[in-house]
Amino acid sequence: MTMVDLNRMTREFLLGESKKPSVETYIQSISETLNAIMPRSQRDTRRVEIAKSNLHEVRRHCRKMQEQIKVLEEQVHVLEENKEK
């Protein structure tokens, strides 16, 4: 017989520890970190600008991939419905 760890279950529920962070969460965290950086030279300023630009492109590609995933999931759902008929 297995014992249920209620403390662990409560902690996971309240703190959301059972779920892994999404890609958007990681992107948002990186964006906040980049915005908090105070460059001390022109070179550092340019590096931060490039990193922000690259992050913007990553965010855009991520959004496109998620849209494609949604479309593909809908297609699979339709195919499964047709298979059942």
CORWOWO-V287124 format. One record per run of one state. SS is the DSSP state (helix for helix, strand for strand, loop for the rest). FROM is the first residue (numbers start at 1). LEN is the number of residues. If there is no record, write none. Layout:
# CORWOWO-V287124
ss: <SS:SS>
from: <FROM:FROM>
len: <LEN:LEN>
This chain:
# CORWOWO-V287124
ss: <loop:helix:loop:helix:loop:helix:loop>
from: <1:6:16:23:37:42:85>
len: <5:10:7:14:5:43:1>
